Amino acid sequence: MSSFTTFLIGYIIFTIGLCIAAYLLHIQTQWIVVGAIMLVGIGILTATQRTKPRDR
């Protein structure tokens, strides 16, 4: 498994945990969905930046 995949899986697990916590705090579902989409996007950007080969 590549480091990109490992990073992304970890970030998705983190996002799921935050969504469950938000649900238990009775936050409206629409805001949980918006937050989850934003976190997954940030996770993809971060994983890409950390795992792409450096240009020389």
N, C-alpha and C positions, 0 to 999 in steps of 0.2 A: 504494500500500500504506500502510495507516495505521501510526502509530507503535506502536500496541499490537501489531500483527502483526509488525512488524520486531523489536520487543523480545522477543516470545515466540519467534520463530524463532531469534534469537541465543541465548536462554536454553536452548532445546532442543538446539542444537548444542553448547553448553557442557556440558549434562547428558550428552549422548552421549559427549563426550570424557572426562568423568569416569568414566563406566561402562566405557569401553574401558580406561582406566588401572587401574581396580579389577580388571577381568578379568585384565589382564596381571600384576597383583600377587597373583593367585590368591586373591582374596576370594570367599567363597561366593556363589553366584548369588542366593540368597534375600536377602542383604543388599544386593546390587547393585540388585535390583528395588525393595526398600524405599527405598533412597536415591534412586533415580530418581523414584519416585512423589512423595517428599517434595520433591525439587528442582523438579519440574514444578509442584507445588502452590505452592511459594514463588514461582516465576516468574510464575504467573498472578496471585497476589496483588500482587506488586511491579509488574507491568505495569498492572494495573488502577489501583493507587494513583497511578502516575506519569502515566497518560494520561487519567484522568477529569477532566472540567471542574470547576473550582472553583465551589462555591456562593457566591453573593454575598449 
